[in-house]
């Protein structure tokens, strides 16, 4: 897509008005848009320790005021945002990132929102800020490998409402259902439109497998999948997307949750992460129409650090009620092609140079181009309770670890499994594989053993790792599955507790 067409078709109003991509936004651009479009409010947005989007509102009272906000940012109470900052010296600066600007789709007062970064009293990035940890991980990856890391998430969620369905779908058969067999397709479409207007790069949306009805409520699962973009932006768009969906839930009086598990025996909500690496704008995941050696090394790194990665991607006790057999969620540490029962999946990537479009459209006379560069690999363990910035930072660290491992290709070959690992005939093969942690407590133990990989080169501060280990162990859930077995009341109480954790 040319730069002109990218601007013409871009849903972000600021991009279209300024006639430049958001990556080129400067301070004066945003000020001009505000002054020429009747914008009355500025919202600074940032993510604290709890993973949720925070807001600082400014009413614009003069051009000088506006220019000051965008020149020096503002100060906030860091001790109320992060547990590791003491009240005695708690001030932090929040500095807007102009490339993230969008028109707030919910505000009754015309408003522009910008995501911010945290800085210390000395004007330096806050080392323990989630956004900065991810930035450090990507900078280190680029420095060592010479490649750019791109990622995207598959954001799954449930919409819960009062029972009212006229056309009930088959239980747990909701994949790609259409209205009238689902109620909330319109909400998903509205969310996609708003997320795109806020800068999100969306691939598509659809209903998901999970749907069921109780005596009083209906549960309907949906997914919004994004396009691969640079990993820092991938985290930003997921945070914005979750905010948009929850705002729409409030608007329509329904409960929207990204919780990993709603009830036993029904599909949970994952947050599968796809990734690729580029050099000079070229996807390097494929070589000679096959998965490249560097991609296989990345897979080896993800598998080697899979257990500690759950500390960032599976952060609540109910996360481990999802990671069970026969629910399309991984339990064993292995990988395979097009295989949804493994931890790392290699999805179809349009590698084969066929003429599918012409075959499906016999009247097509034009020259249909072959478009390369779409191959990704997919890490399937994380769920909707993931700490997004730390998770993506951990994934980048793991990918770099694999690229640097001497035995990475041998490990990848050893852990390749291209069968449905839940079938009984493969029991002996599966018995030789390592398993993911089964609780927050064992996840913390895994992180404790491999913390050096994440602290290397100062990417994750030691205090951040300590905090994750402490918080995960505090759940005291080492034998939770056994304690909950058959107890539906206790299970529901636990699910409700963590329904909106992140």
N, C-alpha and C positions, 0 to 999 in steps of 0.2 A: 504494500500500500504506500502510495506517495505521501509526502508530508502534507500536501494540499488536501488530499482526500481524507487523511487522518484527522485533519482539523474540521473539514466539512461535515464528516459523519460523527464527530465526537459528541457524546451526550452532555459533557461538561460545559455549562453556559459560559464560563470564563475562558475556556479554550477557544470556543467559537467567536466570542467577542474580540479577544485579543489577537486572534488569527496566529496563534503560536502554540506548540505543544506545552503541556504543563511542565515538562522537564526544563523548559527555557524561561519559566516565569521569574521575574525579578520584582524587587520591592516596588519600583515605580509602576510596573504593570498592574499590580493588585490595587494600588492606590488609585490609578486611573479608572479601573473597572468600578471601584466603589463609588467614586465621585460622579461617574457618568451614568450609573444605573440605579441611583436612589437607594443605595445600601445604607442602613441606619445602625447596624450592629456588627461587631466583630466577635467571634467566639474562638478562643484558643482551646484546643482539644489535646489531651495527652493521656497516657495510660500509666496508672499507678501500679503498686505492688499487687493489687487484686485483679489485674488484667482487664479492668473495665475502663471505659472512656470517661474522662473527667472534662469539666467545662469551666472556663473563666469568660464571663461576658463583659464586653465593653460597648457602651453607647458612644457613638462618634459625636463629639461636640465641636470639632474644628479640624481643619486640615493639619495644623501643627500637632494636634493630639494624635491624629491618625499616623502621621509620619513618625512621631515619637514611639508609638506602639510597635511599628515595624522596624524601627532602628535599634531599639534596646530591649524589646520584649517586656516582660513583667516579672515580679518576684512572687513566689508562692511559699506556703508552709510545707517544707519537705517532710517534716516529722508526721504530718497527717496523711502523707501519701506513701511513705516507705518506713517500715519498722526499724530499719537500720540507721535512720537519721534521728539524732536526739533533739529534743525540744530546745536545748540550750544553744544550739547553733544550727537552726533548721532551715534558714532561708535558702531557696534555690531560685535561679532564673529559669523561666520558660521562654524559649526563643522559637518563633514561628519558622516553619519550612515552607517557603512560598510555593514550591512545586505541588504541595498538597491542597491548595486552596480550592474550595467549591462553595456553591450557593446552598445554604442549608434548606433542604426540601420540606422541613416541618415547621420552621419558624414563621410565626404570624408577622413578626417584624422582619423586613428584608435584611438578611444576614449573610455574611461570608464567614466560613469556618476554615481554620488552618490547623494542621497537626503541628505539635511542638516537640523540641528536644530540651532536655534538662542540662543546666550548666551550674557550676559551683561559684562560690564567691570570687574565685580567681579567674573566672571566665573560661574554665576548662570543662569539657564534657563530663557529666557525672558517670564515673566508671561503672557503677552498679545499676544504672538505668537500663531497663529491658531493651529499649530501642537502641541504646549505644552498644550494648553487648552484641546485638545482632550486627550492627555496623562494623564492630571490631572483627567479628568472625568472618564477614565477607571481605573486608580489607585484607585480612591475613590470608584468606583463600586466594584472592587475586594476586597477592604478592608472591606466594609460594608456587602457585600453579600457572599463573598467567591467563586464567580463565575467569569469566563472569558466571556467577551462579544465579540461575533463575528458578523460580518455584511458583506453585499455585496450590490452593486448597480445594477440596471437595467439601463444602459446608453442608452437612446434613442437620436437619432439625425436625422436631415434631410440633404440630399445631394441635392444641387440645381445646375442645369446645363442648358445649352441651349437646347431648344426643338429639339429632334432628334429621338424620340422613334419609332421604327418600329412595336413594339408589345405592344401598350398601355394597361395597366391593368385597371380594373374597379375602378373608383374613390372611395377612402376610403375603398378599399378592398385589400390592399396590404399585409395583414398578412401572413407571411411564403411563399410569392410568390418566384418563382425561375426564373432564367434566362431562356428564353429571355424576360420574362414579367417584369423584373427589369433590369436596366442597370449596377448597381454598386455593385453587389454581390462580384465581384473580389476585389474591394477596401475594403469591409468589411472583407473578408477573409485575405487580406494582413495586415490589421490593427490588426486583432486577433493574427496573427502570430508574429507581431512586439511587441504588448503589452505583450504577453506571454514571449518573449525573454527578455523583460525589467523587468520581475518578476511578471507580473499580473497573477492571477489565474482565468482563464476564464472557464465558464461553457459551454456557446454556443453563437451563433449569429444567427440572422434571420432578414428578412425584417419585417417591422411593418405595422400597419393599414394605416398610412397616406401616400397617394400618390395622386398627382393631377397635372394637366397640365394647364398652361395659354397659351396665344397667343405666348409667347416668351420663356418660361422656363418650366422645369420639376422639380417636387419636389418629392423626394423619401425618405421614412422614414425607418430607420434601428434601430436595437437594439443589443448591446453586453451585455450579462449578466455574472456576475462573480460568483465565489464560495465564501461561507462564510469563512472569515479569521479574525484574531484579528482586532479589529476596527481601530486601528491606521494604520495598513497595508491596510485595505479596503479603507481608505481615500487616501493613497499614490497611490494605483493602479488606482483609478478614475482620479486623477490629471494627471498621466502619460498617461492614455488612451485618455483623451481629447487632450493632446499635440500630441500624435501619430496621431490621426484622423485629426487634423488640419494640421499637416505636410503633410499628404497624400493628403489632399484637395489642398494644395498649389502645390504639385507635379503633380497632375492630372488636375489642373486648374478648380476645382469646389469649390463651397462654402459649407462648412460643418458647421452647426450651431446646438447648443444644446438649442436654444431659446425655451421658454415654449409655444409660440404661433407664428404661421406663418401667418395665416389669419383666420377670423371668419368662423365657420362652418366646419373646417378641424381639424383633430386630432393634439393636441399639443404634445410636448415632455416632458415626466415626467422623474423623477429620483427616481423610487420606491426603497425603502431601505428595504431589508430583514434582519432579525436578529435572533439570537439564543444565548442561554447562555450554558456554559459547566462547569462541575465540575469534576475534575480528568479525563478529556478527554471524558466525557459522556454528550450527549445532554440532557438537563433538561427541554425541552419544552413539553415533553410527559410523562404521567404517567398512567399506566394501559390502554394503547392504546387510551388515550384521552388527550386533551390539559391540561397540568398540572396547578395546582393552581398558581405556580410562573409565568407561562406564562400569565395567565389571569390577574395577578396583573400588569405585565409589560404592557399589553394592556390598563388597566385602567389608568396607568401613562401616556401613550402616548395620550390617549383621553383627560385626564384632562389638559395636557399641549399642546394640539394640536394647539390651536390658537397662542400662543407665538412662537411655533416651526416654524410657517410660516415666522417669521422674519429672520430665517437662511436658510430656504428651498425654499422660494418664494420671491426673493429679488428685483424684478423689476415690474413695473406696468403691463406688459404683462403677468406676472405670474397669475394674477387674471382674465385674459381673458380665461385661460385654466380651472380654477376651476369653471366650469359651468355645469349644468345638461346635461345628454345625450351624454357626450363625454368620458365616462369611467374615469372621473376625479372626486374626491370626493368633496362634498359641505357640507355634514352633518357629525357631529361628532358621529360616531357609528362604529361597527365592525361586522364581520360575517365570516362564513366559505365559502371559494371558491367563494366569492361574490365580483365582480369588481366594484360595485357601492358604496361600503363603504369606510371609511377612513383607517381602519386597516383590512386587509384580512388575513385569515388563509388558505394558499394554501394547496393543497394535499401534504402529507408528507410521503407517503409510510408507513403508520402506519399499514395498514391491512397486515397480514402475508399470502399472497396468492401466487399462483404459476403462475403468469401471463406469465412469460417467457416460462414455459413448456406448457401452454395452447396455446401460439402463435407459439410454436415450438414443435410439437408433437414428432419429432425425437430426441429431447434432452434427453440424457440418464444420463448426469452428475448430481451431487448434486448441485443445484443452491442455493447459500447461501442467507439467509435473512440478509440484510444490514440495521441496524437501524440508527437512529440519523440524519435524513435529515429534520425534521420538523422545519420550520421557521414561523415567522409572518412578515407581509409586511405592511409598512407604505407608503401610496400611495399619499400623498399630495405633496412632494417635486418635483421640476422640474430642468431642465438643467441650470437654473440661480442660483442654490443653492450654498451657501458658504460651501464647502464640509466639511472642518474640524470643523467649528462651528456647522453645521447641525448635524454631527455625535456625536459631544460632547453633543449637546442638547438632542439628542435621548437617549444617555446613561444616562444623568441626568433624563430624563422623565421616563425611565425604572426603575431606582433606586427609584425614587419618588413613582412609583406604588407599588414596592415591600415593601416600608416602610409605605404606606397608610393603615390606620386601616380599612377603608371601601372599599378597592380596589375590592374585589370579588363581593360585592353588586353592586358597580358601573359597573363592567364588565357585570354582569347579566342584569342590567337595560338597558344598551346601546347595547345589542346584537340584531342585525337585520339581518335576513337571507332571505330577499326578495329583489327584484329589486326595490330600493327605488324611482326610477324615474317613476314608474307606478302610474297612477291616483288613483287606488283603495287603495293605501297606504298613501294617503295624510294626513289623520288624525294621523297616526302613526308617520310620518315624521315631522309633525308640532310640535311635542313635543321635537324634537331633537335640540340641539344647532348647529349653523352654523360656518363654518370657516370664517375668515376675508375675506372681499371682495376687499381689496386694501392694498397697502403698508402702508398707513396711519393707517388703523384700525389694521393691523398687529403690527405696532409699539405700538399702544395703548394697545394691548393684552400683549406684552412683558413688557411694563411699569408696568402693574398690577401684573405680576407674576415674576418679575425680581428676587425676593428673592430666588426662587427655583433654578435659574441658578447661582446666586452668592454664594449660600450656600457652605461652606467649601472652599471658594476661588477658585472654578473651573473657573467660568467666572469672570474676574475683572470687577469692576463697570464701569470703563472707556470703556470697550468693549461693555457693554450693552448700555451705553450712546451713543456710536458712532452708533450702529445699529439703535437705536430709532431716533436719529437725521437724519441719512441718509435716512431712510425710510419715515419719515415725510416730508423731503425736496422734495419728488416727488409730493406732493400736489395732490394726485390722489383719494381723498376720494369718489368722484362721477364720476370717470373716465368712467365707463361703460355707464352711462347715457349720458355723453358728446359725447362719440364716436358712440353711437347707429346710425346705418345707414350711417355713414360717413366713407366710405372705404378708401378715400385718407388720412384722419387723422390716421386711424388705421394702414395703411401701413407705414406711416412715423414713427409711434411709434414702430412698429415691427422692422423696419430697424435700429432704434436708439439702440435697445437692442439686436440686433442679435448676438453679441459676448460679452456680458456683463461679463460672467465668463468663 
